[in-house]
């Protein structure tokens, strides 16, 4: 039996397949997931599980280099935006239109994780990164400028 971390076999396995720049979408209960997407449905009931719990657990399992959310989050759900900045403090943040989140990014995602969240604009994209000190911290390795600040 696994001692800690994500116990859901499908989610744990999907996270293990991710590489640098892969996109994971963690979405609310109403997100229109494309038919051919790798869908992991965790939703049981309203807010079960909630968005923040799932994002927090995933943040412990993968390196997140970038976070993307709908532009509406910054203006219409600022508490979620504040929480995201606190949880993914080392990530680069970007916004997209709500339509892009539901369309273009949904088709780009390697994995889409559906929560039971009833949270306005509760659809968050996580771009995978690398553990910079482990990859570029070796003797004689010169890190590129865009990673140097993370050493």
Secondary structure by P-SEA (a helix, b strand, c coil): ccccccccaaaaaaaaaccccbbbbbccccccccccccccccccccccccaaaaaaaaaacccccbbbbccccccccaaaaaaaaaaaccbbbbbbccccccccccccccbbbbccccccccbbbbbbbcccccccccccccccccccccc
